[in-house]
Amino acid sequence: MGSRQFIGAAAAAGASAVAALLLAQGAGAATKNYTAGVLIIDTNLAYQNAAAAGTGMALTSNGIVLTNNHVIKGATTIKVVDPSTHRTYTATVLGYDVGNDVAVLKLQGASNLKTVKLGDSSKARAGEAVTALGNAGGTGRLTPAAGRIVALRQTITASDEDGSSEQLTGLLETNAGIQPGDSGGPLMDSSTGKVLGMDTAASSNLVAQRASQAYAIPINKALTIAKQIESGSSPTAHIGATAFLGVGVEDPGEGVSGALIANLVPGGPADQAGLVEGDVITALDGNTVDAAATLGSVMQHETPGASVEVDYLDQDGTPQTTTVTLGTGPAQ
C-alpha cells in the first residue's frame, strides 16, 4: 500500500464541494466480469523516500493507459500490473494535466492488452447504478464498490498533503465506497460495465476508510485530454518528459516573496549550480517566482536539458543569479 495520502477539509454546498481525500490509492468496482483493462499502478517516489499505489485503465492493446495525475505525481519509477495475466510493465509518462488531474502512460513492451469498455458520460443520470473498481487500499487486488450517481456537474477543490490543490469541475458525484488506491480506476455503469468516469477524489476522514462522498471525472472529458496528450498538442497539459531542478521548496517567511529551498537533491542541477538550502528563488528563466507553488507552475513549461537563469536571494538576502542546466525528473 502506498504511503501517499491526500487530505484536506471536506464540505459540500449545492453544486460545489471541497474534497478531503485525493485518492492516490483507491476505489471499488464491478460485481460482474468487468475487470478487463483495469490495471494496478505502483509508484516509487525516490526523492520523497516513499511509494504510492493507484489504478489505471488500458485504452489501447499496445499499452496506452489513462490514470489520474496525482497517482503518478512525483514518481521516479512506475510499475503497472495487469491482474488478468499477472504481467508487470514499466511505464513512462506521455503527459499530464495537473489542473484536470489526468495523466497518460505508455507501457513498455505491451501488446494484446484487454481494454476497458468506454461509455458516454454525457448520458449519465443521477440515480443510475454504478460500480467503482480499483486497487482499494493499495492491496494489489481489484475490489468493487457499488453505489449510485448522486449528482452531475459538481465542482470541488481537491487538496494534497504538500499543500497544493486544484479545482475540478464538471464531476460525477457518487456514493460508491471509494477507498485510497482507487484513483484512476473506472466508475462503471453497473448493468453494462461501460466506463462513465475516472475516480479521482473523495470526502472522508482518516478513520473511515470508505468515502461517503466521491467524485469521478466524466470519461468523455478525460478521453479528450488523453487524445490531446497523445497527439502532442494540448492547451492545458504538459507533454513529454518533465524538467527537473532538484530542489524541495516551501514558502519563505512573512514579507518575503519567492520559493525557499528547504532541501536539495545531492548532485542535482541546482546543487551543481551552487544553490544551497536557505536560498530563496525569485525568478526562473525570466519568470517571477513569488511562492513555492509558482515555481512548480513555471517548471512545467521548461524542458529537460535547457539552461535557465535562476535569480535568488542568498542567505544574507543579497540578490544573486546563476545558470542551471535542467535535468529530467518525475511528473509534477
C-alpha positions as CSV (number, residue, x, y, z in Angstrom):
1,M,0.0,0.0,0.0
2,G,1.4,3.4,-1.0
3,S,2.2,5.8,1.8
4,R,1.0,8.9,-0.1
5,Q,-2.2,10.4,1.3
6,F,-4.1,13.4,0.0
7,I,-6.2,15.1,2.7
8,G,-8.0,18.4,3.2
9,A,-11.2,19.9,4.6
10,A,-14.4,18.4,3.3
11,A,-17.7,20.1,2.8
12,A,-20.5,20.3,0.3
13,A,-22.7,23.1,-0.6
14,G,-25.2,22.8,-3.5
15,A,-23.2,22.1,-6.7
16,S,-19.9,22.8,-5.0
17,A,-17.8,20.8,-2.5
18,V,-14.4,20.6,-1.0
19,A,-12.8,17.1,-1.3
20,A,-10.9,15.8,1.6
21,L,-9.1,12.9,0.1
22,L,-7.4,12.7,-3.3
23,L,-7.2,9.0,-4.0
24,A,-3.5,8.4,-4.8
25,Q,-4.5,4.9,-3.8
26,G,-8.2,4.0,-4.1
27,A,-11.8,2.9,-5.1
28,G,-14.0,-0.1,-5.8
29,A,-15.8,-1.8,-8.8
30,A,-17.8,-4.3,-10.8
31,T,-19.5,-7.4,-9.5
32,K,-19.8,-8.9,-13.0
33,N,-16.8,-9.7,-15.2
34,Y,-16.0,-6.0,-15.9
35,T,-12.4,-6.2,-14.9
36,A,-10.9,-6.2,-18.4
37,G,-8.5,-3.4,-19.0
38,V,-8.4,-2.3,-15.3
39,L,-4.7,-2.1,-14.1
40,I,-2.8,-1.9,-10.9
41,I,-0.3,1.0,-10.6
42,D,2.6,1.1,-8.1
43,T,5.0,4.0,-8.0
44,N,8.3,4.8,-6.3
45,L,8.8,8.4,-5.1
46,A,12.6,8.2,-4.5
47,Y,13.1,11.9,-3.8
48,Q,10.4,11.6,-1.1
49,N,11.6,8.2,0.2
50,A,8.0,7.0,-0.3
51,A,5.8,4.8,-2.5
52,A,2.2,5.0,-3.7
53,A,-0.4,2.9,-5.4
54,G,-3.4,3.6,-7.7
55,T,-5.3,2.3,-10.6
56,G,-5.3,2.8,-14.4
57,M,-7.4,1.9,-17.4
58,A,-5.9,0.4,-20.6
59,L,-7.2,2.4,-23.6
60,T,-5.3,0.5,-26.3
61,S,-4.0,-3.0,-26.7
62,N,-0.4,-1.7,-27.1
63,G,-0.4,0.0,-23.7
64,I,-1.8,3.5,-23.6
65,V,-3.1,3.9,-20.1
66,L,-5.3,6.5,-18.5
67,T,-5.0,7.5,-14.9
68,N,-5.0,10.5,-12.5
69,N,-2.1,12.9,-12.5
70,H,-1.9,12.7,-8.7
71,V,-1.4,8.9,-8.9
72,I,1.9,9.4,-10.7
73,K,2.9,12.8,-9.3
74,G,6.5,12.7,-8.1
75,A,7.0,9.1,-9.3
76,T,10.6,8.3,-10.2
77,T,9.5,4.8,-11.4
78,I,6.1,3.4,-12.4
79,K,5.2,-0.2,-12.5
80,V,1.9,-1.4,-13.9
81,V,0.4,-4.9,-13.3
82,D,-2.3,-6.5,-15.5
83,P,-4.2,-8.6,-13.0
84,S,-5.7,-10.8,-15.7
85,T,-2.2,-12.0,-16.8
86,H,-0.1,-11.0,-13.7
87,R,2.4,-9.4,-16.1
88,T,4.3,-6.4,-14.9
89,Y,5.2,-3.5,-17.2
90,T,7.4,-0.4,-16.8
91,A,5.5,2.7,-17.7
92,T,6.7,6.1,-19.0
93,V,4.6,9.3,-18.7
94,L,3.4,10.6,-22.1
95,G,1.9,13.7,-20.5
96,Y,-0.2,15.0,-17.7
97,D,-2.8,17.8,-17.0
98,V,-2.4,19.0,-13.4
99,G,-5.5,21.2,-13.4
100,N,-7.7,18.4,-14.6
101,D,-5.9,15.6,-12.8
102,V,-5.4,13.5,-15.9
103,A,-2.3,11.6,-17.0
104,V,-1.5,9.2,-19.8
105,L,1.1,6.4,-19.6
106,K,2.8,4.1,-22.1
107,L,3.6,0.6,-21.1
108,Q,6.9,-0.7,-22.4
109,G,6.6,-3.9,-24.4
110,A,2.8,-4.2,-24.1
111,S,0.7,-6.0,-26.7
112,N,-2.6,-7.7,-26.8
113,L,-3.9,-6.0,-23.7
114,K,-7.5,-6.1,-22.9
115,T,-9.1,-2.7,-22.8
116,V,-11.8,-1.1,-20.8
117,K,-15.3,-0.7,-22.3
118,L,-15.9,3.0,-22.8
119,G,-19.3,4.6,-22.2
120,D,-20.7,8.0,-22.9
121,S,-20.7,10.2,-19.8
122,S,-23.0,12.7,-21.4
123,K,-25.7,10.1,-20.9
124,A,-25.0,9.6,-17.2
125,R,-28.0,10.4,-15.0
126,A,-28.5,11.0,-11.2
127,G,-29.8,7.8,-9.6
128,E,-28.0,5.5,-12.1
129,A,-26.5,2.4,-10.5
130,V,-22.7,2.4,-10.8
131,T,-19.7,0.4,-9.7
132,A,-16.2,1.7,-8.9
133,L,-13.3,-0.7,-9.4
134,G,-9.8,-0.3,-8.3
135,N,-6.8,-1.1,-6.2
136,A,-8.6,-0.3,-3.0
137,G,-6.2,0.2,-0.1
138,G,-3.2,-0.5,-2.3
139,T,-3.6,-4.3,-1.8
140,G,-2.7,-5.1,-5.4
141,R,-6.2,-6.6,-6.0
142,L,-9.2,-5.2,-7.8
143,T,-12.1,-4.5,-5.4
144,P,-15.6,-3.4,-6.4
145,A,-17.8,-0.9,-4.7
146,A,-21.4,-0.4,-5.7
147,G,-23.4,2.8,-5.4
148,R,-25.3,5.3,-7.5
149,I,-24.6,8.6,-9.2
150,V,-25.8,11.2,-6.7
151,A,-25.3,14.4,-8.8
152,L,-23.8,15.7,-12.1
153,R,-21.6,18.6,-12.9
154,Q,-20.1,19.0,-9.5
155,T,-17.2,21.3,-8.6
156,I,-14.6,20.5,-5.8
157,T,-11.3,21.8,-4.6
158,A,-9.0,18.8,-4.1
159,S,-6.0,19.2,-1.8
160,D,-3.0,17.0,-1.2
161,E,-0.7,16.9,1.8
162,D,2.0,19.1,0.3
163,G,-0.5,21.9,0.3
164,S,-1.1,22.0,-3.4
165,S,-4.7,21.9,-4.7
166,E,-6.7,22.3,-7.9
167,Q,-10.4,23.0,-8.6
168,L,-12.0,20.2,-10.6
169,T,-15.2,20.9,-12.4
170,G,-18.0,19.0,-14.2
171,L,-17.6,15.9,-12.0
172,L,-19.9,13.0,-11.4
173,E,-20.7,12.6,-7.7
174,T,-21.3,9.1,-6.4
175,N,-21.9,7.4,-3.0
176,A,-19.9,4.3,-4.1
177,G,-17.5,3.4,-1.3
178,I,-14.3,4.6,-2.9
179,Q,-11.1,4.0,-1.0
180,P,-7.5,5.2,-1.2
181,G,-5.9,3.3,-4.1
182,D,-8.9,3.5,-6.4
183,S,-7.8,6.8,-8.0
184,G,-7.5,6.4,-11.8
185,G,-9.9,3.5,-11.8
186,P,-13.3,3.3,-13.6
187,L,-16.7,4.3,-12.4
188,M,-18.9,2.0,-14.5
189,D,-22.5,1.6,-15.4
190,S,-23.4,-1.5,-13.2
191,S,-25.6,-3.0,-15.9
192,T,-23.2,-2.8,-18.9
193,G,-19.7,-2.4,-17.4
194,K,-19.1,0.7,-19.6
195,V,-16.9,3.3,-18.1
196,L,-18.7,6.6,-17.3
197,G,-15.9,8.3,-15.3
198,M,-12.5,8.0,-13.7
199,D,-12.5,8.0,-9.9
200,T,-10.4,10.9,-8.7
201,A,-11.3,12.3,-5.2
202,A,-13.4,11.6,-2.1
203,S,-14.6,13.3,1.0
204,S,-13.9,11.3,4.1
205,N,-11.7,11.2,7.2
206,L,-8.7,9.4,8.4
207,V,-10.7,6.8,10.4
208,A,-13.4,5.9,7.8
209,Q,-11.7,4.0,5.0
210,R,-14.6,4.2,2.6
211,A,-15.7,7.6,1.4
212,S,-19.3,8.7,1.8
213,Q,-18.9,11.2,-0.9
214,A,-16.8,10.6,-4.0
215,Y,-16.2,12.1,-7.4
216,A,-15.2,10.9,-10.9
217,I,-14.0,12.8,-13.9
218,P,-16.5,12.2,-16.8
219,I,-14.9,9.8,-19.2
220,N,-15.7,12.0,-22.2
221,K,-13.6,14.8,-20.7
222,A,-10.8,12.6,-19.6
223,L,-10.5,11.0,-23.1
224,T,-10.5,14.4,-24.8
225,I,-7.5,15.4,-22.7
226,A,-5.8,12.0,-23.2
227,K,-6.1,12.3,-27.0
228,Q,-4.6,15.8,-26.9
229,I,-1.7,14.4,-24.9
230,E,-1.2,11.5,-27.4
231,S,-1.3,14.0,-30.3
232,G,1.5,16.0,-28.6
233,S,-0.6,19.2,-28.6
234,S,-2.7,20.3,-25.6
235,P,-3.8,23.8,-24.3
236,T,-3.6,22.6,-20.7
237,A,-1.4,19.5,-20.4
238,H,2.4,19.1,-20.1
239,I,3.6,16.8,-22.9
240,G,6.6,14.6,-22.6
241,A,9.5,14.4,-20.1
242,T,9.5,16.8,-17.1
243,A,12.3,19.3,-16.4
244,F,14.0,18.8,-13.1
245,L,15.6,21.5,-10.9
246,G,16.3,19.2,-7.9
247,V,15.0,21.3,-5.1
248,G,12.4,20.9,-2.4
249,V,10.8,24.3,-1.7
250,E,8.4,26.0,0.7
251,D,7.1,29.5,1.1
252,P,9.6,31.8,2.9
253,G,8.8,33.9,6.0
254,E,6.2,36.6,6.1
255,G,7.1,39.6,3.9
256,V,9.4,37.6,1.6
257,S,8.3,36.5,-1.9
258,G,9.8,33.5,-3.6
259,A,10.4,29.8,-3.1
260,L,12.7,29.0,-0.2
261,I,15.0,26.0,-0.9
262,A,14.3,23.6,2.0
263,N,16.4,20.8,0.6
264,L,18.4,19.8,-2.5
265,V,18.9,16.6,-4.4
266,P,22.7,15.9,-3.9
267,G,24.4,16.2,-7.3
268,G,21.2,17.5,-8.8
269,P,21.0,20.5,-11.2
270,A,20.5,23.2,-8.5
271,D,23.2,21.6,-6.3
272,Q,25.7,21.6,-9.2
273,A,24.9,25.3,-9.9
274,G,25.8,26.3,-6.4
275,L,22.4,26.9,-4.9
276,V,22.1,25.9,-1.2
277,E,19.4,25.3,1.4
278,G,18.1,28.7,2.6
279,D,18.4,30.4,-0.7
280,V,15.1,32.0,-2.0
281,I,14.4,31.6,-5.7
282,T,12.7,34.8,-7.0
283,A,12.7,34.1,-10.8
284,L,13.5,31.4,-13.2
285,D,14.1,31.9,-16.9
286,G,12.7,35.4,-16.6
287,N,9.5,34.3,-14.9
288,T,8.8,35.8,-11.5
289,V,8.6,33.2,-8.7
290,D,6.6,34.7,-5.8
291,A,5.8,31.5,-3.9
292,A,6.7,27.8,-3.8
293,A,3.7,26.8,-5.9
294,T,4.6,29.3,-8.6
295,L,8.0,27.6,-9.1
296,G,6.2,24.4,-9.9
297,S,4.0,26.1,-12.4
298,V,6.9,27.8,-14.1
299,M,8.9,24.5,-14.3
300,Q,6.0,22.8,-16.2
301,H,6.9,25.0,-19.2
302,E,10.5,24.1,-19.2
303,T,12.3,21.2,-21.0
304,P,15.0,18.9,-19.8
305,G,18.4,19.9,-20.9
306,A,17.6,23.6,-21.1
307,S,19.9,26.2,-19.5
308,V,18.0,28.7,-17.4
309,E,18.9,31.7,-15.4
310,V,17.8,31.5,-11.7
311,D,17.6,34.7,-9.7
312,Y,17.7,34.2,-6.0
313,L,18.4,35.8,-2.6
314,D,21.2,34.1,-0.8
315,Q,21.1,33.5,3.0
316,D,22.3,37.1,3.6
317,G,19.4,38.4,1.5
318,T,21.7,39.5,-1.3
319,P,20.4,39.1,-4.9
320,Q,22.3,36.6,-7.0
321,T,22.0,34.9,-10.4
322,T,23.2,31.6,-11.6
323,T,22.7,29.4,-14.6
324,V,21.2,25.9,-14.2
325,T,21.1,23.1,-16.7
326,L,17.8,21.3,-16.0
327,G,17.7,17.6,-15.7
328,T,14.8,15.1,-16.3
329,G,12.6,14.3,-13.3
330,P,9.2,13.0,-12.2
331,A,5.8,14.3,-13.2
332,Q,4.6,17.3,-11.2
